[in-house]
Amino acid sequence: MAHENSEQSEPFEEIDFTSSPSVQKVFKKTRRRQTFKYVFIAFLTTAIVITAVIFGSQAILNNKINEHQQKSLKETVSGANVHRSESYYFHDMFSVTEETKYRKQLGDRYIIWDKKTKRIPLIGKIETVSQGSGMTGINTLDKEAKRTVRYNDFNNEREIEFYYPDVSYSHIPNELDVALGLDNNKLIEIAISFNQPMTLDQLSKQLGYKNVNWLWVDTTSHSKKEEINKIKVATVKTKWGEDAFGIDVSGTSPYTTETGQVFLSTMEELSNSNSTIKKALNTIRENTKNSNGELLISGAVFTGTPEELERLKGLKLIRASVLGATIDKY
């Protein structure tokens, strides 16, 4: 009995498997695998999220660029003798910067007229960051011209404007005489306003097409002109060239009634996505009721040397003439 009790009283020895080198090695290897696994999953998840954000933001930005370009098509039917030349796009993750150049044609030469930089953000409205010609413009009272002359801040050239046929003015400029007195080595831009609107067929017979760069289509309603007539400040009674609607034409080939039909078709198409063009088109239709729906032209932009513009002198259809940009021919 004593022997049995002594065997029962012996302590039980536990074997520590975890402290053995081989087991510790297995544990370390397993931990490393788990760590690598978690790191890989985190890296993969981050890469997927970043890729989704990049591609998603670029898709949204591309849509905004397309919408912006559609709205910019207004520039094909407005802006007297100003042409959108080229645009460049610089992409960031959450925005796009657009840089656009604008040119004017004087005779057979082109000059850079403006540069605009716009920021197209992922969220929010498109904003103009800078504009070479000036965000507000430079207005100077010219005593000799007897009017306020506006200058382009980018190149210090004169801006053109038009005088409405049925609005009264205290002074109507005749700067064609100034243009014809310049050196014949100059290429000159001059904006002509007519005594009354004319159809393209009438205009082509009376004025011809040589040296004509652009035709002004008046989009101001009769009621609006009645309001303008009541204004005493002369600078807000004219139609600024950059705001005017009209048709680009070639000074080397005739324009016809079909030219006007193409313009109206373009306006019709653009009016579906641009409220300003839609409003202008409605006014054009209202203004053409008395001309059997034929487009009416209220002014034109001519460019050339003084010798080439000499034929305009004495034309009775001219109400006002405003000198624009001038450059050396050679």
C-alpha positions as CSV (number, residue, x, y, z in Angstrom):
1,M,0.0,0.0,0.0
2,A,2.8,2.3,0.9
3,H,4.4,1.7,-2.5
4,E,1.2,2.5,-4.3
5,N,0.8,5.8,-2.4
6,S,4.4,6.9,-3.2
7,E,3.7,6.4,-7.0
8,Q,0.5,8.4,-6.7
9,S,2.2,11.3,-5.0
10,E,4.8,11.8,-7.8
11,P,4.2,15.1,-9.7
12,F,3.0,15.1,-13.3
13,E,5.5,16.7,-15.7
14,E,4.0,18.8,-18.6
15,I,5.8,18.8,-21.9
16,D,6.3,22.4,-23.4
17,F,5.9,21.9,-27.1
18,T,5.8,25.6,-28.0
19,S,9.2,26.4,-26.7
20,S,11.0,24.0,-28.9
21,P,13.0,25.6,-31.7
22,S,11.2,23.7,-34.4
23,V,7.8,24.9,-33.3
24,Q,8.9,28.5,-32.8
25,K,10.3,28.4,-36.3
26,V,6.9,27.2,-37.6
27,F,5.1,30.0,-35.7
28,K,7.5,32.7,-37.1
29,K,7.0,31.4,-40.6
30,T,3.2,31.4,-40.2
31,R,3.3,35.0,-38.8
32,R,5.4,36.1,-41.7
33,R,3.0,34.6,-44.2
34,Q,0.0,36.3,-42.5
35,T,1.8,39.6,-42.4
36,F,2.7,39.3,-46.1
37,K,-0.9,38.3,-46.8
38,Y,-2.3,41.3,-45.0
39,V,0.1,43.6,-46.7
40,F,-0.7,42.2,-50.1
41,I,-4.4,42.5,-49.5
42,A,-4.0,46.1,-48.3
43,F,-1.8,47.0,-51.2
44,L,-4.2,45.4,-53.7
45,T,-7.2,47.1,-52.2
46,T,-5.4,50.4,-52.2
47,A,-4.4,50.0,-55.8
48,I,-7.9,49.1,-56.8
49,V,-9.4,52.1,-55.0
50,I,-6.8,54.5,-56.5
51,T,-7.3,53.1,-60.0
52,A,-11.1,53.4,-59.6
53,V,-10.7,57.0,-58.4
54,I,-8.3,57.9,-61.2
55,F,-10.4,56.3,-64.0
56,G,-13.7,57.5,-62.4
57,S,-12.5,61.1,-62.1
58,Q,-11.0,61.1,-65.6
59,A,-14.3,59.8,-67.0
60,I,-16.2,62.6,-65.2
61,L,-13.7,65.2,-66.3
62,N,-13.9,64.0,-69.9
63,N,-17.6,64.3,-69.9
64,K,-17.3,67.9,-68.5
65,I,-14.7,68.7,-71.2
66,N,-17.2,67.4,-73.9
67,E,-20.0,69.5,-72.5
68,H,-17.7,72.5,-72.3
69,Q,-16.6,72.0,-75.9
70,Q,-20.3,71.9,-77.0
71,K,-20.9,75.2,-75.3
72,S,-17.8,76.6,-76.8
73,L,-19.3,76.0,-80.3
74,K,-21.1,79.3,-79.7
75,E,-17.8,80.9,-80.7
76,T,-18.3,79.6,-84.3
77,V,-21.3,81.9,-84.7
78,S,-20.3,84.9,-82.5
79,G,-17.3,87.1,-82.0
80,A,-16.6,89.6,-84.8
81,N,-13.7,88.4,-86.9
82,V,-12.3,86.3,-84.0
83,H,-11.5,82.7,-84.5
84,R,-10.8,80.0,-81.9
85,S,-7.4,78.7,-83.0
86,E,-6.3,75.8,-80.8
87,S,-6.8,74.4,-77.3
88,Y,-4.5,72.4,-75.1
89,Y,-5.6,70.4,-72.0
90,F,-3.4,69.6,-69.0
91,H,-4.8,66.9,-66.8
92,D,-4.5,66.5,-63.0
93,M,-6.2,63.9,-60.9
94,F,-9.1,66.2,-59.9
95,S,-9.1,68.9,-62.5
96,V,-8.2,69.8,-66.1
97,T,-6.6,73.1,-67.2
98,E,-7.6,74.3,-70.7
99,E,-5.5,76.9,-72.6
100,T,-7.0,78.3,-75.7
101,K,-5.7,80.8,-78.3
102,Y,-7.8,83.1,-80.4
103,R,-6.8,84.8,-83.7
104,K,-8.0,87.6,-86.0
105,Q,-7.5,87.7,-89.7
106,L,-6.3,90.9,-91.3
107,G,-6.0,90.5,-95.0
108,D,-3.9,87.3,-95.5
109,R,-2.3,87.6,-92.1
110,Y,-3.4,86.3,-88.7
111,I,-2.6,87.8,-85.3
112,I,-3.1,86.3,-81.9
113,W,-6.0,88.2,-80.4
114,D,-6.5,86.5,-77.0
115,K,-5.5,83.7,-74.7
116,K,-7.8,82.1,-72.2
117,T,-7.0,79.7,-69.4
118,K,-9.9,77.9,-67.8
119,R,-10.0,75.4,-64.9
120,I,-12.4,72.5,-65.3
121,P,-12.8,70.9,-61.8
122,L,-14.1,67.5,-61.0
123,I,-16.8,69.1,-58.8
124,G,-18.1,72.6,-59.3
125,K,-18.3,75.1,-62.1
126,I,-15.8,75.8,-64.8
127,E,-13.9,79.1,-64.1
128,T,-11.8,81.4,-66.2
129,V,-8.4,81.7,-64.5
130,S,-6.9,84.2,-66.8
131,Q,-7.7,86.1,-70.0
132,G,-5.0,87.8,-72.0
133,S,-7.2,90.5,-73.5
134,G,-8.3,91.4,-69.9
135,M,-11.1,90.3,-67.7
136,T,-12.7,93.8,-67.9
137,G,-11.0,95.6,-70.8
138,I,-9.4,99.0,-71.1
139,N,-11.7,101.9,-72.0
140,T,-10.1,105.2,-72.9
141,L,-11.9,108.5,-73.9
142,D,-10.4,109.5,-77.2
143,K,-11.0,113.2,-77.8
144,E,-10.0,113.0,-81.4
145,A,-12.3,110.1,-82.1
146,K,-15.0,111.7,-79.9
147,R,-15.9,108.4,-78.3
148,T,-14.7,105.9,-75.8
149,V,-12.2,103.6,-77.5
150,R,-11.7,100.1,-76.1
151,Y,-8.4,98.4,-76.3
152,N,-7.4,94.7,-76.1
153,D,-5.2,94.3,-73.0
154,F,-3.3,91.5,-74.6
155,N,-1.9,93.3,-77.6
156,N,-3.1,96.9,-77.1
157,E,-5.1,96.8,-80.4
158,R,-8.4,98.6,-80.8
159,E,-11.6,96.7,-80.2
160,I,-14.4,97.1,-82.8
161,E,-18.1,97.7,-82.1
162,F,-21.2,98.2,-84.2
163,Y,-23.9,100.9,-84.2
164,Y,-27.5,99.8,-84.4
165,P,-29.4,101.1,-87.5
166,D,-32.5,102.1,-85.4
167,V,-30.9,103.6,-82.3
168,S,-30.1,107.3,-82.0
169,Y,-26.5,108.4,-81.0
170,S,-25.1,111.8,-80.0
171,H,-22.0,111.0,-82.1
172,I,-21.6,108.5,-85.0
173,P,-17.9,107.8,-85.9
174,N,-16.6,107.9,-89.4
175,E,-13.1,106.3,-88.9
176,L,-13.0,105.0,-92.4
177,D,-11.3,108.3,-93.3
178,V,-8.6,107.6,-90.7
179,A,-8.1,104.1,-92.0
180,L,-7.7,105.3,-95.6
181,G,-5.1,107.9,-94.4
182,L,-2.8,105.3,-93.0
183,D,0.3,104.0,-94.7
184,N,-0.4,101.6,-97.5
185,N,2.0,99.1,-95.8
186,K,-0.7,98.6,-93.1
187,L,-3.3,95.9,-92.9
188,I,-6.4,97.4,-91.3
189,E,-9.6,96.0,-89.7
190,I,-12.6,98.2,-89.8
191,A,-16.2,97.6,-88.6
192,I,-18.9,99.0,-90.8
193,S,-22.5,99.6,-89.5
194,F,-25.3,100.0,-92.1
195,N,-28.1,102.5,-92.3
196,Q,-30.6,99.7,-92.4
197,P,-30.4,95.9,-92.4
198,M,-30.1,94.1,-95.8
199,T,-30.5,90.6,-97.0
200,L,-27.4,88.8,-98.2
201,D,-28.6,89.1,-101.8
202,Q,-29.0,92.9,-101.5
203,L,-25.7,93.2,-99.7
204,S,-23.8,91.2,-102.3
205,K,-25.1,93.5,-105.1
206,Q,-24.3,96.8,-103.2
207,L,-21.2,95.9,-101.3
208,G,-19.6,92.9,-103.0
209,Y,-17.4,90.4,-101.2
210,K,-13.8,91.6,-101.6
211,N,-12.1,92.1,-98.3
212,V,-15.2,91.2,-96.3
213,N,-14.3,88.9,-93.4
214,W,-17.4,88.9,-91.3
215,L,-21.1,89.8,-91.4
216,W,-23.0,91.1,-88.4
217,V,-26.4,89.5,-87.7
218,D,-28.3,91.7,-85.3
219,T,-29.9,89.6,-82.5
220,T,-31.3,92.5,-80.4
221,S,-35.1,92.7,-80.2
222,H,-37.1,95.8,-81.0
223,S,-38.2,96.2,-77.3
224,K,-34.5,96.0,-76.2
225,K,-33.6,98.7,-78.7
226,E,-36.3,100.9,-77.3
227,E,-34.7,100.5,-73.9
228,I,-31.2,101.3,-75.4
229,N,-32.6,104.4,-76.9
230,K,-33.4,105.8,-73.5
231,I,-29.8,105.3,-72.3
232,K,-27.6,108.3,-72.3
233,V,-24.3,106.6,-71.8
234,A,-22.9,106.1,-75.3
235,T,-20.6,103.2,-74.4
236,V,-23.4,100.9,-73.6
237,K,-25.5,101.8,-76.7
238,T,-23.3,100.0,-79.2
239,K,-22.8,96.3,-79.9
240,W,-19.4,95.2,-78.9
241,G,-17.7,93.0,-81.5
242,E,-16.9,90.1,-79.1
243,D,-20.6,89.9,-78.2
244,A,-22.0,90.1,-81.7
245,F,-23.4,87.2,-83.7
246,G,-22.5,86.8,-87.3
247,I,-21.1,84.9,-90.2
248,D,-17.5,84.2,-91.2
249,V,-17.1,84.8,-94.9
250,S,-14.2,84.7,-97.3
251,G,-12.9,88.0,-98.8
252,T,-12.0,86.1,-101.9
253,S,-15.3,84.4,-102.8
254,P,-19.0,85.5,-102.9
255,Y,-21.5,84.9,-100.1
256,T,-25.1,84.0,-101.1
257,T,-28.5,83.4,-99.6
258,E,-27.3,79.8,-99.0
259,T,-24.6,81.2,-96.7
260,G,-27.3,82.6,-94.4
261,Q,-29.2,79.3,-94.5
262,V,-26.1,77.4,-93.3
263,F,-25.7,80.0,-90.5
264,L,-29.3,79.5,-89.4
265,S,-29.0,75.7,-89.5
266,T,-25.9,75.9,-87.3
267,M,-27.7,78.2,-84.9
268,E,-30.7,75.8,-84.9
269,E,-28.4,72.9,-84.0
270,L,-26.5,74.7,-81.3
271,S,-29.7,76.2,-79.8
272,N,-30.6,72.7,-78.4
273,S,-27.8,72.9,-75.9
274,N,-27.2,76.7,-75.5
275,S,-29.9,79.0,-74.1
276,T,-28.1,82.1,-75.3
277,I,-28.1,80.9,-78.9
278,K,-31.7,79.9,-78.6
279,K,-32.7,83.3,-77.4
280,A,-30.6,84.9,-80.2
281,L,-32.2,82.6,-82.8
282,N,-35.7,83.5,-81.6
283,T,-34.9,87.2,-82.0
284,I,-33.5,86.6,-85.5
285,R,-36.7,85.0,-86.5
286,E,-38.7,87.8,-85.1
287,N,-36.6,90.4,-87.0
288,T,-36.9,88.6,-90.3
289,K,-40.7,88.5,-90.4
290,N,-40.7,91.5,-92.8
291,S,-38.0,90.0,-95.1
292,N,-39.9,86.7,-95.8
293,G,-37.6,84.9,-93.4
294,E,-34.4,86.0,-95.1
295,L,-31.5,86.7,-92.9
296,L,-30.8,90.4,-92.3
297,I,-27.2,91.8,-92.1
298,S,-26.7,95.0,-90.1
299,G,-22.9,95.4,-90.5
300,A,-19.6,93.9,-91.7
301,V,-16.0,93.7,-90.9
302,F,-13.5,94.5,-93.6
303,T,-9.7,94.0,-93.6
304,G,-7.0,95.0,-96.1
305,T,-4.7,97.8,-97.0
306,P,-5.9,101.4,-97.3
307,E,-5.8,101.0,-101.1
308,E,-8.0,97.9,-100.9
309,L,-10.5,99.6,-98.6
310,E,-10.7,102.7,-100.8
311,R,-13.8,101.4,-102.5
312,L,-15.9,101.8,-99.3
313,K,-15.5,105.6,-99.4
314,G,-18.7,107.3,-100.2
315,L,-21.0,104.3,-100.0
316,K,-24.4,105.6,-98.9
317,L,-25.3,102.3,-97.1
318,I,-22.6,103.0,-94.4
319,R,-23.9,104.6,-91.2
320,A,-20.8,104.3,-89.0
321,S,-17.2,103.0,-89.3
322,V,-15.0,102.0,-86.4
323,L,-11.3,101.4,-86.7
324,G,-10.0,98.1,-85.3
325,A,-6.7,96.3,-85.2
326,T,-3.8,97.4,-87.5
327,I,-0.6,95.6,-88.3
328,D,2.3,96.0,-90.7
329,K,1.9,94.1,-93.9
330,Y,5.6,93.3,-94.1
